[in-house]
Amino acid sequence: MISKELLGARAEEINNIIYEYIPHENDYISEAVEYSVRAGGKRIRPLLMQESYRMFAQGRPESSVLHAFMAAIEIGRASWRER
């Protein structure tokens, strides 16, 4: 079982990855996306994606493609949650 400390560290790592992909334009959509994503959460979806990758990657480093998908799944989820 994963400890609360490890889960917290992984969530922080995932938050940093996601924040890199938030659009930083001065429009209402970008502001809404940033607000929704920064509201926080457990980040279970990207965590599962990251752990699945690590399980099957056979020691290969994580790629920007993985990080982009992790961000996309959370940005999409955050956007739908607000509706």
C-alpha positions in Angstrom: 0.0 0.0 0.0 1.2 3.5 -0.8 1.8 5.8 2.2 0.2 9.2 2.6 3.6 10.9 2.4 4.5 9.1 -0.9 1.1 9.9 -2.3 1.5 13.6 -1.3 4.9 13.7 -2.9 3.6 12.1 -6.1 0.6 14.5 -6.2 3.0 17.5 -5.9 5.2 16.1 -8.7 2.1 15.6 -10.9 0.8 19.1 -10.1 4.1 20.6 -11.3 3.9 18.6 -14.5 0.3 19.7 -15.1 1.0 23.4 -14.3 3.6 23.4 -17.1 0.8 22.6 -19.6 -1.7 25.2 -18.5 -2.1 27.8 -21.2 -0.9 31.2 -20.0 -2.8 33.5 -22.3 -4.9 36.4 -21.0 -8.3 35.2 -22.0 -11.3 33.8 -20.1 -10.8 30.2 -21.2 -7.2 30.1 -20.0 -8.1 31.7 -16.7 -11.0 29.2 -16.2 -8.7 26.3 -17.0 -6.0 27.5 -14.6 -8.6 28.1 -11.8 -10.1 24.7 -12.3 -6.8 22.8 -12.3 -5.3 24.8 -9.4 -8.4 23.9 -7.3 -6.5 20.7 -6.5 -7.5 17.2 -6.1 -6.0 13.8 -5.6 -4.7 13.5 -9.1 -5.6 9.8 -9.3 -6.0 9.7 -13.1 -2.5 11.0 -13.9 -1.1 9.0 -11.0 -2.5 5.8 -12.5 -1.2 6.8 -15.9 2.3 7.5 -14.5 2.4 4.3 -12.5 1.2 2.2 -15.4 4.0 3.7 -17.5 6.6 3.0 -14.8 5.4 -0.5 -14.5 5.9 -1.3 -18.2 8.7 1.1 -19.2 11.5 -1.3 -18.3 13.6 1.5 -16.9 13.1 4.0 -19.7 12.7 7.6 -18.5 9.4 9.4 -18.6 8.8 11.4 -21.7 7.1 14.7 -22.5 4.4 12.7 -24.3 3.5 10.9 -21.1 3.5 14.3 -19.2 1.3 15.9 -21.9 -1.3 13.1 -21.6 -1.2 13.3 -17.8 -1.9 17.1 -18.1 -4.6 16.6 -20.7 -6.6 14.1 -18.6 -6.6 16.4 -15.6 -7.3 19.6 -17.5 -10.1 17.9 -19.3 -11.5 16.5 -16.0 -11.2 19.8 -14.3 -13.0 21.5 -17.1 -15.9 19.1 -17.1 -16.2 19.2 -13.3 -17.0 22.9 -13.4 -20.1 22.4 -15.6 
